[in-house]
Structure formats: C-alpha cells, structure tokens
Amino acid sequence: MRIAFYTLGCKLNQCESEALATAAACRGFSLSVTWEEADIYIINTCTVTSKAEQKARRVIRKILRERPAAQVVVTGCYAQLESEALRGISPRLIIVTQEEKDLLLDLLSSAAPGGDLQLLVQDLRDQRLNHADPFAFRVDSTAYHTRPFLKIQDGCDNRCAYCRVPLARGNSISLKADEVLRRLEDLEEKGFREVVLTGVNITAYRDGDTTFDDLLERLLSRNWSFRIRLSSLEPDRVTEHLAELVTDERICPHFHLPVQSLSDRILKAMGRHYDAAGALKAVERLTASRSDPFLAADVITGFPGETEEDSQETFRLLTDLPFSGLHVFPFSPRPGTRAFGMKNRVPERDSGQRSARLLRLSKELHEAYLHRWIGRVVSPLLLEKGSAPGRWQGLSENYLQLSVRGVPAKEAAPGLLCRAEVVEEAGTMAARFSGF
C-alpha cells in the first residue's frame, strides 16, 4: 500500500508530516514520491494566506478526480478552521483537525496497509476522547529529509491583527526542557549532524522559569556532535543574551526575522510588539554575532491603511540593512482576525506592485550575498546525489544551497557534513569538495 504526503506551510507542518511519514514507513506502508502512484494521500494544510487554502483545495480536487479509489486525509490548520467547508468538497475526504493531528500517528502506527481509514479514525477518536499530544511528533528517523526537525513549541499568545495561526493552534505551549534534551540525545545516537529547532514561535518557549534563551544556554552546555539550526526568531525576543548565545559555532549562522513592516504606524496597526527601531536592534545584534550570517525577513505588503510612504519607508530600510533575502506576502484578509474587517483596504494592484518591488530587492540582496561567499570554505550537509557522478546537493551552515562536485563516491552518504569551497559555475553557485 503506497502512501503520499503533501505539506503546505511552515517548518512545523514539515516536522509533523515527517513524523507521520516515518510512522507509516515503520508500519509497512511504501512512501510514494510520485503522486500519481499513491493509494493513500495525507494533505497537511496551512491557513496563513488565502492562496495556501486555494492551493490545498486544488490539490484535493486533483487527487479526488485522478485517483477515484484512493483514501484522502486532510489535516492541518485549514482543516481545523474550515472543516465543514472541506467536507463539502467530497464525502470521500477524511478530515482530521489540527488539534487531533497526533491521532494520525496512532493511526499510521497501528493500521495495516489496506484498512479503511475512515473507520479507523473514528475508532481512535472513540477510544482516546480528548487526550491530544501536540509533541507526539517525534522524528527519530527521517523518511524524506536528512535534517530532523525537533518541535519544541506550538501555538502563540500573540494576537497579531492579520494572523490566523493562534486560532488554529491555540495558545503557546512548550515541550519540557528535560524532554528536549532527551530527544536531542536520541537524534545524536541516530547519527544526525544537523537538527532544526522549530515551533510556531520558538522564542516564546517557556518551561516554568526556563525561557528560550535559558534552554539554548542549557543545550550549548553539552558537547553535541551535530549543529543546531534555529527557525524564526521574533524581533522583540532577540535579546543581548540570545545574540551572545548564537555566537557559538554550533549554531548555524542563518537567522529568520518576521519583521512584517518597518513602518511604526503599520507595525502598531498589525499589533506587533516592537517598532522599527526594535527590529533594527534585532538585526544589529544578530549580524554582529557572526561573520556575514544569512539573514532573512518576512514582509507583508498592502496591510490595511498602508500608504505608499509607509511602503517606501520599509523598502528604504530593507535596502540599507544586511538582509540576504526576503519572503514577501501581499496582505491576505483572514476570517476571524481583526484585520479582516479593517477599512482602508489597499487595492490589490498597489499591493502587488509593492510586492514586486520587494521581490526584486530580495533577488538583488540574495545574489550579492552569494557572490560575497565565492572563494570561502563552508560545511555543506549532503542531502542527495546529483545527476552527475561525484555531485551532491548540499546545504551549508549559512543556508547556501549548493551543488557540491568531486565528492568521493565510496565515502559519501546523505546526512554527512563535508568541507567545500564556494565557486561560481556556469552562472550559478556551486562548491568544490575539499574533505570530510
């Protein structure tokens, strides 16, 4: 029985899909990379933007149409908030909401290939009642990736005007610090050389008196054999202490800040917990912590009330800051959020033009960053073999996605760290292997 996963949205969804895929593989299901060949489809959805929901619906309808005998499970944040709308698409759909997503772990760990998932899901619901465990998604072996994601936090206490995620995932909760350590020990025993700490808002981590900074300090007191990559850091949580901690060479010099805007007026309307000066301080602290780190930012364009002057102010500051790339999102009015009913909507044409301007800037920033690294030696994690002999796709500590050439075939394997010199090759970035 072949099973396929389609994941939309954040690294947290990727982490949860990875755990589900691993559970399925351990039970005897065959993991299908080719969608047309699967018998069971699990679609892990996102609700951050209307486009993410539209994409989920397109994928669902395509599978229903092209695989009439397949069993189709829809889960994730969109399934949590719009379950009835999804059920209206087809009675074939098996809806598992975000709050009960861990039920799928039990399902895939116990179900024999070929069983009726609809009946099995209902049986599991009846057996366990409301005993959900959002931290049940352990990835001790990876089905698809060479970098395990460790979920240390879920939910969010912020109520930003545009964001629907707290409605789907609830208030912030955290994995116990001792359990974080235990799971890292398990991953080290499995031989992983990079671990990604992830959550909705990892900087909101709290276990009693233990903050995220405290947790990271505790982790760094151990001599791990792997490096640690951090997911998104909220600008107002980038403390001097955190900036000092990430100077440790075991922390990947790759940081992501959801700044959203650099206009004080718009940040206030969004309900963010910092102003432009606070965001700039976070950038300053992170860039001072390491030598030329990869620094990315999320930016929303066309938030209600945003003027061209607000947009230009954000653009000007982003141009002057040492960002390496931008993730740009035109404002998407989400039901249930404060911004959904806000007046002074920005015309889509204007928002689109502002997005295009920022995307051009992002391309320039990224190209400049890549070229600064030509001739430097980095440590790519080998991900998968390339199309030519001795070629591997790799990901460096500072998030350079490189085609590494000259890797010895007998020694190479997914998940190994190597050394390589960054080079330019036929107009694209590559790397020359120099040793393990």
Secondary structure, 3 states (H helix, E strand, C coil): CEEEEEECCCHHHHHHHHHHHHHHHHHCCEECCCHHHCCEEEEEECCCCHHHHHHHHHHHHHHHHHCCCCEEEEEEHHHHHCHHHHHCCCCCEEECCHHHCCHHHHHHHHCCCCCCHHHHHHHHHHHHCCCCCCCCCCCCCCCCCCCCEEECEECCCCCCCCCCHHHHHCCCEECCHHHHHHHHHHHHHCCCCEEEEECCCHHHCEECCEEHHHHHHHHHCCCCCCEEEECCCCHHHCCHHHHHHCCCCCECCEEEEEEECCCHHHHHHHCCCCCHHHHHHHHHHHHHHCCCCEEEEEEEECCCCCCHHHHHHHHHHHHHCCCCEEEEEECCCCCCCHHHHCCCCCCHHHHHHHHHHHHHHHHHHHHHHHHHCCCCEECCEEEEECCCCCCEEEECCCCCEEEEECCCCCCCCCCCECEEEEEEECCEEEEEEEEC
